[in-house]
Amino acid sequence: MKIKRAGSLVWLALAASPASYAADFPDKTITLIVPFAAGGPTDTIARLLAQAMGNNLKQQVIVENVGGAGGTIAAARVARSNPDGYTIFIHHVGHATAPSLYRKLNYSSIDSFEPIGLATDATSTLVARKDFPAKDVNELLSYLKANKEKTTLANAGIGAASHLCGMLFMSAIGTELTTVPYKGTGPAMNDLLGGQVDLMCDQATNTLGHIKSGKVKAYAVTYKTPVASLPDLPPLASAGLPGFELSVWHGLYAPKGTPAAVVNKLSGALQFAVKDPTVKQRLAELSTDPVAENRATPDALRAHLKAEIDKWGPIIRKAGIYAE
Ligand code: ASP
């Protein structure tokens, strides 16, 4: 069955015959919306998954970057998209923190989306421009206390994992730095490499290669325990900031109302992608873990998202982090 992809016509067609709609799905290109600029970790993960999912679905899955406001601009757009399976969305832990960070959102992280499945998990890393003065975490903490006015901290906007990490860090050390928002940590990394900004807390997905080649200086990881690919970096939790923990997980979503059979097909493609050898190898090179196949499911993401919303709400309120 062919349907026109235009607002109410889609609804009519889906309502009339959801089974045959799902049977034909997908019969054209699917767009995977990335809520950050190209070149950053979410974009990297999305492109790997899109390729493998497209192979599985026998249709192209293209990535569209809709950056800004820590991912909330893209989320609002996807929430209003046709629920036909041809527009899907990837987002990270920021999808769970946005409801607490923003006083007003024009969508609901839970009610405006159909979960497709969890995808990946990665540690973040606290990194600095190559010639930043402090040589380890201890030196960094004392340097920041003495030089807070002149130290800048990049992030990808309120709602980004880099923002959350930076805010938790500043709150833990009781020192406020000047934050510099970007549309994603891809462009932020370019400025860090160029020395235009001093510090950033971003996923290993984006930083590992630059740490290994010595182009950025690294201080710590945000997982609670040490990370095999970065054995020299202490967890922040054991480097003077007890309890500090941030794990940046990604999940895929469709707009609310996307037929369950279509969501299940997309979820099947995601399950294929997370165990695809090329995807696994590339992610391993980026210190990023694909989830086990049985977590790339709507139920697993629904439960995880809810648990993360419940977990981060009190932490964010306690740290007093809000956007207008
Ligand atoms: N990792 C980034 C963040 O949330 C966003 C991105 O993937 O560009 O800070």
Residues whose N, C-alpha, C, O or C-beta is under 5 A from the ligand:
A	BS01	LIG	F36 A37 G40 P41 T42 D43 A156 A160 A161 S162 H163 G184 T185 G186
